[in-house]
Amino acid sequence: MANVLTNLAADIYVAADVVGRELTGFIPAATINANGSERVAKGDTVRAAFTRAASVVDVSEAMTIPEGTDQTVDNKTLSISNSRAVQIPYTGEDIRHLNNGVGFETVYGDQIAQAMRALVNEMEADLAEEAYKNASRAFGTAGTTPFASNFSEVAELRQILVDNGMPANDGQASLVLSTVAGTNLRQLAQLQKVNEAGGADLLRQGTLLELQGLSLRESAQVQAHTKGTGASYLLNDASSAIGDTSIAADGGSGTILAGDVITFNGDTNKYVVNTALSGGSLAIGAPGLRLALADNAAITVGNSYTANVAFHRRALEIAMRAPAVPEGGDAADDAMTVQDPFSGLVFEIRVYRGYRKTMIEVAAAWGVKAWKPDFIALLLG
C-alpha cells in the first residue's frame, strides 16, 4: 500500500495527544487492556479467572496429609460489544479549497482530534454506565449534590469499599465525580486553605487532590439514573442470609431496574441492583446483604440520582483493539494504528480511495466490564 498517511502522521499524533488530555475520569481509573498490534471482531470475548472466598478449617494433627478443601474458580467474560468509526469524506475540490485557505493538514488534524474525542466520549460513557449499574452499595442523598459543607462522604465511601475487602493502600482506588460535585468540592474552605490542605494545588490550579486514599477525578460522562417504577414489593424469602445477592420479591408492581438503589425495612444499607427484577427475582451487587432480613420485609426503591462512582482499578476494565479486516486486507490504500500515550487507547486510521474522492476513517473496537461489584460503590448526587 502507498504511504499516503506518512506526511500527515505528525498531525495524527498531535491530535492523539490533545484528546489524551480530555476531561475523562473513568478511562484513566480503570484497567486498560489495549493492544495496537492485534485486531478483534465484534462479539469476541475476553476471559478472566476469579477465585471465591476461602474456607477456613481447624488444624488437626495427623500422620497423613489432609486432602484440602476443594475450591471453585469462576470464569467471567468481557464481550467486545462495539466496533465504531468516524468517517471523513474528502473530494479533490474540498482539499483544493482548504489549501487555498488555512490548509488541509490543519483542518485534517482537527477532524482527527474530533473523531477521537467522539469515540473517547462513547468509551467513557460505557465505562460510567457499566460501573454504576454493577456497584455494591451506595451512600448519599439522591438528587442532592454532595460536598455541600464538608467531604465526609469520601470517608463513608471508603468504609463501604474496605468493608467489602478492597485493597486500601495500593493507590489504585478512585472517585469519579460529576463536574457539579467537583465544583462543590473545590469550594470547600478547608481544602482551599494551604495550611489545612497541605498544598496550593487546589487553590491555584484547581487540581483535585487525593482524599481518604481515593484519587479524585472528574468526568463529563457521569451518568444520571432514572429510577424504575417499582412500589410495594416485599422480600419473598423466609431464610435470607448475609451475603445473599439473589433477592426474591413479590407483592408489588412496576419495574426495578439495574442501577436502582433499594433498601429493606430493618436495614439501613443502600444496595445497588445489578440485574433488573424479572420473574420475581433481582440481583444486588456483591458482597450482597449485610444483614439477614425477615420474610416480607418491605423493599423501597430510592429516587433518581447522579451516579458518582468510587472503584478500584481492578474492578473495571476496558478492552480495546483495532477492528477486524478480512484476510489479505480490504480496499484501504493505507492504515496507521495510533496508541494514545496518555490514556493507552488504540485508534486505527485508514484511507480509502474512490472516484475523485477519499474517505478517511478513525475506528476502534472495545468492550467494558465491571469484574468486581464489591470494589465499586456509588456516591449519590
C-alpha positions as CSV (number, residue, x, y, z in Angstrom):
1,M,0.0,0.0,0.0
2,A,1.1,3.5,-0.7
3,N,2.2,5.5,2.4
4,V,-0.4,8.2,1.9
5,L,-0.6,8.8,5.7
6,T,3.1,9.4,6.2
7,N,3.0,13.2,5.5
8,L,0.1,13.5,7.9
9,A,1.5,11.4,10.7
10,A,2.5,14.4,12.7
11,D,-1.0,15.8,12.7
12,I,-2.4,12.4,13.7
13,Y,-0.1,12.1,16.7
14,V,-0.7,15.7,17.8
15,A,-4.4,15.0,17.6
16,A,-4.0,11.9,19.8
17,D,-2.0,13.9,22.4
18,V,-4.7,16.5,22.6
19,V,-7.5,14.0,23.0
20,G,-5.5,12.2,25.6
21,R,-5.9,15.2,27.9
22,E,-9.7,15.4,27.6
23,L,-11.7,15.6,30.8
24,T,-12.2,11.9,31.4
25,G,-12.2,10.1,34.7
26,F,-13.3,6.5,34.2
27,I,-10.9,5.6,31.5
28,P,-7.7,6.5,33.4
29,A,-9.0,5.0,36.6
30,A,-9.9,1.6,35.0
31,T,-7.8,-1.2,33.8
32,I,-6.9,-0.6,30.1
33,N,-6.5,-3.7,28.0
34,A,-5.2,-2.1,24.8
35,N,-3.0,-3.7,22.1
36,G,-2.0,-1.8,18.9
37,S,-0.8,-4.9,17.1
38,E,-3.9,-7.1,17.4
39,R,-7.4,-6.9,15.8
40,V,-10.7,-8.1,17.2
41,A,-14.2,-8.8,15.9
42,K,-17.4,-7.5,17.5
43,G,-18.8,-10.2,19.8
44,D,-15.3,-11.7,20.7
45,T,-14.8,-12.4,24.4
46,V,-12.0,-11.8,26.8
47,R,-11.9,-14.3,29.7
48,A,-10.7,-13.9,33.3
49,A,-10.5,-16.2,36.2
50,F,-11.8,-15.2,39.7
51,T,-11.3,-17.1,43.0
52,R,-14.0,-17.2,45.6
53,A,-13.7,-16.6,49.3
54,A,-11.6,-19.2,51.1
55,S,-12.9,-21.7,53.6
56,V,-11.0,-21.9,56.9
57,V,-10.7,-25.2,58.8
58,D,-9.4,-26.3,62.1
59,V,-5.8,-27.6,62.2
60,S,-6.0,-31.3,63.2
61,E,-2.7,-33.2,63.8
62,A,-2.4,-36.5,61.9
63,M,0.2,-38.8,60.3
64,T,-1.5,-38.3,56.9
65,I,-1.6,-35.1,54.8
66,P,-5.1,-33.7,54.6
67,E,-6.9,-33.7,51.3
68,G,-7.6,-30.0,51.4
69,T,-10.8,-28.2,50.6
70,D,-11.9,-28.1,47.0
71,Q,-12.2,-24.7,45.6
72,T,-14.2,-23.3,42.6
73,V,-12.6,-20.9,40.3
74,D,-15.1,-18.7,38.5
75,N,-14.8,-17.8,34.8
76,K,-16.0,-14.4,33.8
77,T,-16.1,-12.9,30.3
78,L,-15.8,-9.4,28.7
79,S,-17.5,-9.0,25.4
80,I,-16.3,-6.7,22.6
81,S,-19.6,-5.0,22.1
82,N,-18.7,-2.0,20.0
83,S,-17.0,-1.6,16.6
84,R,-17.3,2.1,15.8
85,A,-15.8,4.6,13.4
86,V,-15.9,8.2,12.4
87,Q,-15.7,8.6,8.6
88,I,-14.4,11.8,7.0
89,P,-15.0,12.1,3.2
90,Y,-12.9,14.4,1.0
91,T,-13.2,15.3,-2.6
92,G,-10.3,16.8,-4.6
93,E,-12.2,20.1,-4.6
94,D,-12.6,20.1,-0.8
95,I,-8.8,19.7,-0.4
96,R,-8.1,22.4,-3.0
97,H,-10.4,24.8,-1.2
98,L,-8.7,24.1,2.1
99,N,-5.2,24.5,0.7
100,N,-6.2,27.9,-0.6
101,G,-7.1,28.9,2.9
102,V,-5.9,27.5,6.3
103,G,-4.5,24.3,4.8
104,F,-5.7,20.7,4.5
105,E,-3.3,19.4,7.2
106,T,-4.5,21.9,9.8
107,V,-8.2,21.1,9.3
108,Y,-7.4,17.3,8.9
109,G,-5.6,17.3,12.3
110,D,-8.6,19.0,13.9
111,Q,-11.0,16.5,12.4
112,I,-8.9,13.6,13.6
113,A,-9.0,15.2,17.1
114,Q,-12.7,15.5,17.0
115,A,-13.1,11.9,15.7
116,M,-11.0,10.6,18.6
117,R,-12.9,12.8,21.0
118,A,-16.2,11.4,19.9
119,L,-15.0,7.8,20.3
120,V,-13.4,8.5,23.7
121,N,-16.6,10.0,25.0
122,E,-18.5,6.9,24.0
123,M,-16.0,4.7,25.8
124,E,-16.1,6.9,28.8
125,A,-19.9,6.7,28.9
126,D,-19.9,2.9,28.5
127,L,-17.5,2.6,31.5
128,A,-19.6,5.0,33.6
129,E,-22.8,3.1,32.9
130,E,-21.1,-0.3,33.5
131,A,-19.6,0.9,36.8
132,Y,-22.7,2.4,38.4
133,K,-25.0,-0.4,37.3
134,N,-22.7,-3.0,38.9
135,A,-21.9,-1.3,42.2
136,S,-22.2,-3.0,45.6
137,R,-23.8,-0.3,47.8
138,A,-24.4,3.4,47.8
139,F,-24.1,6.4,50.1
140,G,-25.6,9.9,50.0
141,T,-28.9,11.5,49.2
142,A,-30.4,11.1,45.7
143,G,-31.0,14.4,44.0
144,T,-28.6,16.3,46.3
145,T,-25.1,17.2,45.1
146,P,-22.5,16.0,47.6
147,F,-19.9,18.1,49.4
148,A,-22.2,21.0,50.4
149,S,-20.3,21.7,53.6
150,N,-17.6,19.1,54.0
151,F,-16.1,16.0,52.4
152,S,-17.2,13.4,54.9
153,E,-18.9,11.4,52.1
154,V,-15.4,10.3,50.9
155,A,-14.8,8.6,54.2
156,E,-18.2,6.9,54.0
157,L,-17.4,5.5,50.5
158,R,-14.1,4.3,51.6
159,Q,-15.7,2.4,54.5
160,I,-18.0,0.6,52.1
161,L,-15.1,-0.4,49.9
162,V,-12.7,-1.6,52.7
163,D,-15.5,-3.4,54.4
164,N,-16.0,-5.3,51.2
165,G,-12.3,-6.2,51.2
166,M,-10.9,-3.7,48.7
167,P,-7.2,-3.1,49.0
168,A,-6.9,0.3,50.6
169,N,-3.3,1.3,50.4
170,D,-2.1,0.4,46.9
171,G,-3.1,3.8,45.3
172,Q,-5.4,2.1,42.8
173,A,-8.8,3.4,44.0
174,S,-10.5,6.4,42.5
175,L,-13.6,8.5,43.0
176,V,-15.0,9.8,39.7
177,L,-17.3,12.9,40.1
178,S,-19.5,15.0,38.0
179,T,-18.2,18.5,37.4
180,V,-21.0,19.8,39.6
181,A,-19.8,17.7,42.6
182,G,-16.2,18.7,41.7
183,T,-17.2,22.3,41.9
184,N,-18.7,21.8,45.3
185,L,-15.5,20.1,46.5
186,R,-13.4,22.9,45.2
187,Q,-15.4,25.5,47.1
188,L,-14.8,23.9,50.5
189,A,-12.8,26.3,52.6
190,Q,-10.8,23.6,54.3
191,L,-9.4,22.4,51.0
192,Q,-8.5,25.8,49.7
193,K,-6.5,26.8,52.8
194,V,-2.9,25.8,52.1
195,N,-2.1,25.2,55.8
196,E,-5.1,22.7,56.1
197,A,-4.9,21.2,52.6
198,G,-1.2,20.7,52.7
199,G,-0.6,22.4,49.4
200,A,-1.7,25.1,47.0
201,D,-2.6,22.8,44.0
202,L,-6.4,23.1,44.5
203,L,-6.3,26.8,45.3
204,R,-4.0,27.8,42.5
205,Q,-4.6,25.2,39.7
206,G,-8.0,23.7,40.7
207,T,-6.4,20.3,40.9
208,L,-8.4,17.8,42.9
209,L,-6.2,16.0,45.4
210,E,-6.3,12.5,46.8
211,L,-8.7,12.3,49.8
212,Q,-9.0,9.4,52.2
213,G,-7.0,7.1,49.9
214,L,-9.2,7.8,46.8
215,S,-7.8,9.7,43.8
216,L,-10.3,12.3,42.8
217,R,-11.2,12.6,39.1
218,E,-14.0,14.3,37.1
219,S,-15.8,13.1,34.1
220,A,-18.2,14.7,31.6
221,Q,-19.9,11.3,31.2
222,V,-21.1,10.7,34.8
223,Q,-24.5,9.1,34.3
224,A,-27.9,10.3,35.5
225,H,-30.0,7.3,36.6
226,T,-33.8,7.4,36.3
227,K,-35.4,5.0,38.9
228,G,-37.8,2.2,38.0
229,T,-41.5,2.4,38.8
230,G,-41.5,-0.4,41.4
231,A,-43.6,0.1,44.5
232,S,-44.9,-2.0,47.4
233,Y,-42.6,-5.0,46.8
234,L,-41.8,-7.4,49.7
235,L,-38.9,-9.7,50.3
236,N,-40.1,-13.2,49.5
237,D,-37.5,-15.2,51.5
238,A,-38.0,-16.8,54.9
239,S,-34.3,-17.7,55.2
240,S,-32.4,-14.8,53.8
241,A,-28.7,-14.7,54.9
242,I,-25.8,-12.3,55.0
243,G,-24.1,-12.5,51.6
244,D,-27.2,-13.2,49.5
245,T,-27.1,-11.5,46.2
246,S,-30.2,-13.1,44.6
247,I,-33.3,-11.4,46.0
248,A,-36.8,-12.8,45.6
249,A,-39.5,-10.2,45.6
250,D,-43.3,-10.3,45.4
251,G,-46.5,-8.4,46.2
252,G,-45.6,-5.2,44.3
253,S,-46.0,-3.6,40.9
254,G,-43.8,-1.8,38.4
255,T,-40.2,-2.1,37.4
256,I,-37.0,-2.4,39.5
257,L,-34.1,-1.6,37.1
258,A,-30.4,-2.3,37.0
259,G,-28.8,0.7,38.8
260,D,-31.8,1.3,41.1
261,V,-30.8,1.8,44.7
262,I,-33.0,-0.2,47.1
263,T,-33.4,-0.5,50.9
264,F,-35.1,-3.1,53.1
265,N,-37.1,-2.5,56.2
266,G,-34.8,-3.1,59.1
267,D,-31.6,-2.5,57.2
268,T,-30.1,1.0,56.6
269,N,-27.7,-0.2,53.8
270,K,-28.4,1.1,50.3
271,Y,-28.0,-1.8,47.9
272,V,-27.5,-1.3,44.1
273,V,-29.5,-3.5,41.8
274,N,-27.2,-5.2,39.3
275,T,-29.8,-7.3,37.5
276,A,-33.3,-6.0,37.0
277,L,-36.4,-7.6,38.6
278,S,-37.6,-10.4,36.3
279,G,-39.7,-13.5,37.2
280,G,-39.9,-12.5,40.8
281,S,-36.1,-12.1,41.4
282,L,-33.4,-9.4,41.1
283,A,-29.7,-9.4,41.9
284,I,-27.8,-6.9,44.1
285,G,-24.0,-6.3,43.9
286,A,-21.6,-8.5,45.8
287,P,-20.9,-9.0,48.6
288,G,-24.7,-9.0,49.0
289,L,-26.8,-8.5,52.0
290,R,-25.1,-7.1,55.2
291,L,-27.9,-8.4,57.4
292,A,-30.3,-11.4,57.4
293,L,-33.7,-10.0,56.8
294,A,-37.2,-11.0,57.8
295,D,-39.6,-12.5,55.3
296,N,-41.9,-9.9,53.8
297,A,-39.6,-7.0,54.7
298,A,-40.6,-4.0,52.7
299,I,-38.4,-3.1,49.7
300,T,-38.1,0.6,48.9
301,V,-36.8,1.9,45.6
302,G,-34.7,5.0,46.0
303,N,-35.1,8.2,43.9
304,S,-33.4,9.0,40.7
305,Y,-29.8,10.2,41.1
306,T,-26.5,11.3,39.5
307,A,-24.0,8.4,39.7
308,N,-20.6,9.5,41.1
309,V,-18.6,6.3,41.4
310,A,-15.7,5.1,43.6
311,F,-13.9,2.0,42.5
312,H,-10.6,0.1,42.4
313,R,-8.8,-0.2,39.1
314,R,-9.1,-4.0,39.2
315,A,-12.9,-3.7,39.4
316,L,-13.4,-2.1,36.0
317,E,-11.8,-2.8,32.6
318,I,-11.9,-1.6,29.1
319,A,-10.6,-3.9,26.3
320,M,-9.8,-2.1,23.1
321,R,-8.4,-3.2,19.7
322,A,-8.4,-2.2,16.1
323,P,-11.5,-3.5,14.3
324,A,-11.2,-6.7,12.2
325,V,-10.4,-6.7,8.5
326,P,-10.5,-9.6,6.0
327,E,-7.5,-11.8,5.3
328,G,-5.3,-10.0,2.8
329,G,-6.8,-6.6,3.7
330,D,-9.6,-4.6,2.3
331,A,-9.8,-1.6,-0.1
332,A,-7.8,0.7,2.1
333,D,-4.8,2.4,0.5
334,D,-3.1,2.9,3.8
335,A,-3.6,2.3,7.5
336,M,-2.0,3.5,10.7
337,T,-2.6,2.4,14.3
338,V,-2.2,5.2,16.9
339,Q,-1.9,4.4,20.6
340,D,-2.6,7.5,22.7
341,P,0.4,7.7,25.1
342,F,-1.7,9.3,27.9
343,S,-4.7,7.1,28.0
344,G,-3.3,4.0,26.3
345,L,-6.3,3.8,24.0
346,V,-5.8,2.5,20.5
347,F,-7.2,4.0,17.3
348,E,-6.8,2.9,13.7
349,I,-6.8,5.5,10.8
350,R,-7.5,4.1,7.4
351,V,-7.6,5.8,4.0
352,Y,-9.9,4.6,1.2
353,R,-9.7,6.0,-2.4
354,G,-12.7,6.2,-4.7
355,Y,-13.6,8.1,-7.8
356,R,-12.2,11.6,-7.3
357,K,-12.8,11.1,-3.6
358,T,-11.1,9.9,-0.5
359,M,-12.6,8.7,2.8
360,I,-10.6,8.8,6.0
361,E,-11.8,6.5,8.8
362,V,-10.9,6.7,12.5
363,A,-12.1,3.4,14.2
364,A,-11.9,1.4,17.3
365,A,-13.4,-1.8,18.8
366,W,-14.0,-2.1,22.5
367,G,-15.9,-3.6,25.4
368,V,-16.2,-2.9,29.1
369,K,-16.7,-5.0,32.1
370,A,-17.2,-4.5,35.9
371,W,-15.4,-7.5,37.2
372,K,-15.9,-6.9,41.0
373,P,-19.0,-5.2,42.2
374,D,-17.7,-5.4,45.8
375,F,-14.9,-3.0,44.8
376,I,-17.4,-0.4,43.4
377,A,-19.6,2.0,45.4
378,L,-21.9,4.9,44.5
379,L,-21.9,8.4,45.8
380,L,-25.4,9.6,45.1
381,G,-26.0,13.1,43.7
